[in-house]
């Protein structure tokens, strides 16, 4: 009964998200439903009030506090690149050098390089968003596809590639004793397969959009931001890029905390963009950037709180145990169990943190190659991303796009294509010689 209630709850959440209902209302309604039904089915569970006040708000508050500076400072940095004209400068340079036909591959490559270089997918979003808006406007592409292009670069193949510094590739190391390059050959082949599907899909998608005559439409917010831009002087592209490069150097070479790196980038932007900023409007602009960051953080934190609540439900533990004890191949068990937990909790890293201790205990090195286990677990953490995933919520919020407008392409890139890649990887482990598959 508990599992049925959990499935109904997830269905309610997805339907409400797809209908465009605000994420907090959607999550709170679903959380209340699950808390009440879990208490009715298992009276020894926390009562609904305590479940919401202790578990849900604990998860929400913990995440909000942990990521507050990253979101707010990231939004302020993005605002500075926008109001200074730096983003427009970079956009104009790319359009001028490569033409409108290269906008999409250029942006996908930029996002992928940032993510594989170690930049958090949240930080990378704030770094490239203003530039993406400028490029989409100049190329006359619809705003609703900005999230799809972002995920194509930063949230698909890069996340599961051997050597990736993203958290999904690092968590299995802690429990399996493996390295970041574990499962090198199958991982790289799967990444190649996935990026091929991504390119094919994006090519088809944008041809279809162009054929329908769909293009950029200014909303009130961006139209107001564009006032007075036509005649203003833009910084040289090298000047425009300098604070962004400082951010990358401080983050990836000096290895400083992301919040400190973003603060350094903000200081650099204020100095480098000095002559291109309207200082009379600077404080209101920074205040607006701050609120944009807080809004994005809140929208993500509410779903993290939901994940914390779900993970306390008996149905959650029962579903994992049923999969783990199915008697299937260890790699298949890992793929299914991690994938199921991702879809239930809405978090790839959260699912790995829960599943990997149990998987490591069940399947030691004497049973299965640990590098293979690592690579399959990493792939699985990205193969069932639900519509209520925290990053998806954040990206839509930052881009000003609703689920109804943008989830179709994003769902294809973060759910359909990764599922195909997961099956491809399992086939590789089935048919590749062991000497190659375990490299």
N, C-alpha and C positions, 0 to 999 in steps of 0.2 A: 504493500500500500504506500509506503514511504517513497519508493522509487517512482511510482505512478504520479504522486504529488509533485515530486521533483521535476519530472518530465513536463507536467502541466505548467508548473511555475516557469520553467525555461521557455515554454511555448508562449506564455503570457508576456514575458519580458521581450521576446523577439518581435511579437506582433505589435506591441506598444511602441517599440523602437522604430519599426518599419512604418508605422502610422505617423511618425513624426512627433509623438508625445514627448515632452521634455524628459531627459534621462533620469532626473531625480524622482519625478512622479512615477515613471516606469519601474525604476529599481525599488522605490519604497513600497509600491503596491505589491510587487512580486515578493519582496523580502517579508512583508507582513503576511502574505499568503503562506509562504513556506514556514515561517515561524509558528503560525497558528496550527497548520496541518501537522507539523512535526510534533508539536506539543500534544495534540489530540491523539496522534498515533502512538507516541511514546511519552507518557505522563512524567517520566523521569527527566525529560529534557527541560531546559530552561523555559520558563513561561514566556510568551511572546514579547511582553514588555521588556523583560531583562535581556532577551535575545537581541532586541533592537538597540536597547540602551547600552549594553555591555559589548556584545560581539560585533554588531554592525558598526556602531559609532567608534568602537575601538579600531577596527580595520580602516574605517574612513579617516579618522583623526591621525592614526599612525602614518598613513600614506601622505596625507596633507602636510604634516609636519616634516616628513623626510624629504619631500620633493618641492617644498615651498620656494626656496631660493632658485632652484633650477628653472622652474616654470616662470616665475616672475622676472628674474634676470634675463632669461631667454627671450621673453616677450618684449622686454625693454630694448634688448639688443636688436631684435627684429624691427622694432619701431624706429630706432635710430637709422638703420640701413634704408628704411622706407622714406622717412621725412628728409633725409640728407640728399636723396637722389642716388645713393650708392647702388641700391638694387636696380634702379632704372639704368644706371651706367653699365652694370654688368650685363643686364638684359640686352641693351642696345649693342654691346660689343659682340655677344653671341649671335644675335640676329644678323649683324653686319658681316661677321666672318663666315658663318655657316648657313645662313638663310633660314627661312621659316620652317623648311622641311626637316631641319636638324634640331629643332627645339626639343622635341620629346626625347630622342636618344641622348641629347646633351644633358637634360635634366635628370634622366634615369641614371646616367653615368655619374653625375655629380653626387646624387643621393647615395649611390652604391659605394662610391669612393669614401664618402664621409662615414658611412656605417661600417665598412670594412676597416677603415682607419681607426676605429675605436670610439667615434663620436656616438653618444647615446642617441637612439632614434628620436627621443623627445627633444634633445638639444639640436640635432640635425634639422628637425622640422622648423624650429625658430630661425635657424641659420639660413635656410633656403626659401622660406615661405614668401618673403617679399619679392625675391628674385623671380619665383615661379609666377606670382601675380603679374609682374611686369612682362614676363615673357609670354604668358597666356594672352594678355591684353594686346601686345604687339602682334602676335600671331593670329589673333581673332579666334581663340579656342575657348570653349565654355568652361566657366569656373568649376562646375560640378565634377570635372574630370581631374582637377588638381590633386585630390586625395589619391586617385588611382595611380597617377604618375609618381607620386611620392612613395606609395607602397611598392610600386614596381621596382624602384631603385633601392629603397632602404628597408623594406619589410618582406622580401621574398627570398631569393637565392642567397643573398649576402648573409642572412642570419644563420644559415645552416652550413655554410662552407667551412671546411677544415681550416683552422687558423683564425677564424673570426673571433674578435674580442668581445662580441656581444654576449650578454648574460646567458642566453639559451645554449651557447656552446661551452660556457664555463662551468655551469652547475654540475653536469655529469662528471667532470674531472674530480670534484671533491669527493664523490662517493665511489667512483670506479678506479681511481688512481691512474687515469689516462692523461694524455696531453691534448692541447687544443687542436692538433692535427690528426687526432685519432680517426681511423676510417678514411684515410686520405683518398685512395682511388675511388671507392664507391661514392664518397662525399663529393668529390670534384665532378664525377660523371653525372651525378644527380643534379648538382648545381648547373651544369651545362645544359642538361635536359630541361630544367626548370626555366632558365633564362631564355632558352629557345622558345618555349611556350609563351612566356611573357612577351617577348618581342612580336611573335605572330599575333597574339591577341591584341596588343596595343596598335599594331599596324592596321588590323581589321577594324578596331574600334574607332580610330580617328578618321579612317577613310569613310566609315559609315556616318560619322558626325558631320564631316565636311559635305558629304553628298546630301544630307538633310538640310544643309544650310544653317546649322546651329553654330553660333559664335559667342563671343564675349558680350556680356550684358552688364553694364555698370549698376551696382546697387547704390543706395544712398550713401553708404559708408565709404565705398571706394571712390565714388564720384566726388564726394566732398574732399577726399584726400588728394584727388587729382587737380583740384582748383589751383591755378597759379603755376602748374608744373611746366606748361608748354614753353614758356620763355625763360625759365630759370637755367642757370649754368649747372651742369652735372660734373661731378668729380671724375678725373681720369680713372680708367678702369683699374689701374694698378693701385691708385689711392683708395678706390672703393673696396678693393679686395684685402687691403692691408689689415684692418681689424679682424676680418674673418680668418686670415692666415695666422694672426696672433692667437686667436682662439684655438685653432688647431694645434699650434706649436705648444702652447701652455697645457693643453689637455693631453696630447699624445706623446710629446717629447719630454716635457717637464713632469708629466704625470700628476699634475695638481688636481685637486677636487674640481668637478665640473662647475660648481657654483663659483669658485674662485676664478676659474678660467673665463666664465661668462662675465664676471665683474671686471676682469682685466680687459676683456674685449670691449666692454662698455666705456671704460676710461679711454682706451685707445680710439674708439669711435668719436668720443667727444673732442679729442685732440685733433685727430686726423680730419674729421669732417667739420672742423671749427667754422670755416668760412662758408659752408654750405647749409648751415642750420639757422633757422629763424629763432633766435634766442628768446624773443618775446613770447613765443608759443611753445617753448621747450618744456616747461613744467607741465602744462596741460597735456602735451603729447606723451610725456613720460608717465603721467598719471593714467592716461588712457591705456598705454601699454601695460602698466601694472594690473589694471582691472582685467584686461584681456588674458593675462597670464593666470590670475586668480580664478577666472571663470573656467579656463581650460583645466586647471588643476582640480577644481571642484567636480567638474564633470567626470574626470577620471577617478577621483577618490570615491565617489558614490558607488561606482561599480566594483572597486576594490573592497569596499565594505560589504557588498553583496557576496563577493567571493569568499570573504572571511566567514560570513554566516553559513553559506552553503557547505563549506568544509567541516562544519561542526555537526551536520545532519547525519544520522545513522544511515540513511539511504546512500549518501556519498561514499561512506566506507564500505557498505555492502556491495555497491556497484564495482568498486575496485577489486575487492576480494573475489567476486564472481569471475572477473576477467582473469585475474592472476592465477586462479585455480582451475582454469579451463583445460590445461594439458596441452595447449598449442606450442609451437616452436617458440623459444624464448624471445626471438626478435619480433615475432608476430604479437606475442603477449605484450611486449614493451610498446610496440606501435599502437595497439588498441587501447591499452590502459592509460598511457600518457595522453593520447589523442582524446579519449573520453573525458579525462580529468580537465583537459584544456577547455573542452566545450562546456563542461559543467561549471567550472570556476571562472571562465573568461580570461584566464591568464596563463600564458605559456611558461613563464618562469615560476609562477606559483604551482602549477601542475608538476613541473620537474622537481621542485623542492619537496613535494609530498611523495611523489612516486619513486624517485631514485633511491632513497634509503631501502625501501621494500624490494625494489627490483635488484639492487646490488646484493641484498641478503639472499634472495631466491635464486639468483643466477651468478654464482662466483666464476672465477676464471677457469675452474675445472669443468664447468658446464658449457660456457660460451665465451668466445673472444670478447674481451671487455671493450676493445676499440670499436667493434661492430655494434655492441650494445650502446655505446656512447653516441655513435653517429645516428643510429635509428631513433634513439630517444630525442636527440636534438631536432631531427627532421619531424618527428611526431609532434613536438611542441609547437610547430608552426603549421601543422597540416589540418587543424580543425578549428581555426580561429572564428569565434562566433561574432555576430553583429554587435554584441554588447562588450566586446573586448575594450580594455581601457585605452589602448593606443588608437583604435578606430574612433572611439568617442572623442578623444582629444583632437585628432586630425580633423574630423568633421567640424568640431567647435572652432578651431583656429581658422579653418578655411571658410567658415560661414556657409557650410553645406549640410543639408539634412540627410538622414538615412534614406529617405524616399528619393532624393535627388541623386545621391552618390553611391549607395551601397551596391547596386548591381555590378558595376565594374570592379569595385573594391572586393566584393565577395568572390568574384571570379579569380582575382589575383591572390587573395589571402585564404581562400577555402577550396575552391574547385581545382585550381592548378597545383597547390601544395598536396592535395589528396592524390592526384595523379603522380606527382613526384614521389610521394611516400610509397605508392605501389611499385613504381619504377625501381626505387632503392631496394625494396624487398626482393624483387626479381633479380637484381644484381647480386645480392647476397645468396640467392638460390642457385644461380647458374655460373657465376664467376668462379674460377679456381680458388681454392682456399688461400693459396700463397699470395694471390693478388687482392682478394676480398678483405684480408686481414692486415693489409699494409697500412 
